[in-house]
Structure formats: C-alpha cells, structure tokens
Amino acid sequence: MDKITEKLFAMQDTKYRDFQVKLIPGADPDTFIGTRTPQLRSLAKEMLRSGDADAFLEELPHRYFDENQLHGFIISEVKDFDEAMALTEKFLPYVDNWATCDQLRPKAFKKNKAVLAAKAKEWIASGKTYTVRFGIGMLMSHFLDADFEPEYMETVAAVKSDEYYVNMMTAWYFATALAKQYSHAVKYIEDGVLSEWVHNKTIQKAAESFRVSGEHKEYLKTLKR
C-alpha cells in the first residue's frame, strides 16, 4: 500500500501535523504525516469507488496516524451493516488514540440497532480503553433519541475506570443524556452514582451545552461535589 502512503505525504501539511501531535499526548511525532480531515474523507470515498480500499483495510497494523484515520473513514462509508461491523471489530484492537476512536462512525450501524446495542455492551465490557470509549460513543450517538432504553444508561454508569479517555467519554455521554433524556440522566447526578470526577465533568459539560436549558443548568450546578 505504498502508493496510498505516498498520496498522504503528497497532501502533507507540516503545521497541521505539529498541531495534531499536540492533541494526542504521548504519541510518536514520527508517526504523523499531517493530512487534513477533508482530504482523508475524500480519499476514503475515492478508494471505495476504485476498489483500492479492500487491500488497504487488510494492511494492519498501519504505521501512520493518518493511515489509521483513513482506515476509520473508509469503514464509516461502507454501506453494508455486516461488512461495516466485521471491519470495525477487526480494526478496534489497533485503535490507540481518542481521535481515531471518535472519527470511526460507521453510517451503516443505523441499519441494525438491535445488533449494534448488543455489540456496544460487549465493547464496553472489554476493558480496553479505546474499545470501551467507542462502545460508549455508539450508545451516545445511536441510543439517546427514539431508540433509548434506560438499561443503556445503566451500562454506561456501571463503567469504572482510571483511564482519562474513558471517563471523559462517560461524562460526554451523560452531558448529552442530560440534553436528550433529562429525567433519566439527572437521577444519576442526584444520586451520586458516577465517580466524583465524571460527576463534576458531566455537570461542567452540560453547563456549556446550548442544548441544556438554563433552568436545568442552574440546578445541576447545585449538585457539584
């Protein structure tokens, strides 16, 4: 897949590369090329049309952060649910940072919510930082609206972790839940179910959200620990 790597380097923006490195603490700067997101999305679509995607998706692990981003964008564009799920399961063990984790948003997942919900619970139970984060992200993205069930919120609330990127996603989930499923989510804040850090971060993020009412924000601030 050298030709794909060459394309990424041809689109290199060194200032953007340096910016990205700062966003991912502990990452090896030499593994960043500096390809901007719109270019990666366009390349992903081009590779799916040309048939180049299949070979690239088999090339794991990748060396470069940008290759992992491209991999995630390709999966996100796959139209068949089963194929997208299989590719996601294969890729998740290689996801080692929050950015790649959060960019992986397969559009096909909305086609089978029952299977996705079960898989999300499996990912959350894995104990692997970015697989857990991805599972919580899937419940946040797909199951806080019409497909919401209280048990999904219980699943996220049960996550206990020392990992910053897991706890941040948990807080993000509950802040979003306070905007979409307030009557259910607020009970977890009132009852002090979440760890102190997640609890306070949830309130902070909800207070910063334009989707949470002013009345709810003021009440939530009284619940800080």
Secondary structure as UniProt FT lines:
FT   HELIX           2..10
FT   HELIX           14..23
FT   TURN            25..26
FT   HELIX           29..31
FT   HELIX           37..50
FT   HELIX           53..58
FT   HELIX           65..77
FT   HELIX           81..91
FT   HELIX           92..94
FT   HELIX           98..103
FT   HELIX           107..111
FT   HELIX           113..124
FT   TURN            125..126
FT   HELIX           129..142
FT   TURN            146..147
FT   HELIX           150..157
FT   HELIX           164..180
FT   HELIX           182..190
FT   TURN            191..192
FT   HELIX           196..208
FT   TURN            210..211
FT   HELIX           214..221
FT   TURN            222..223
//
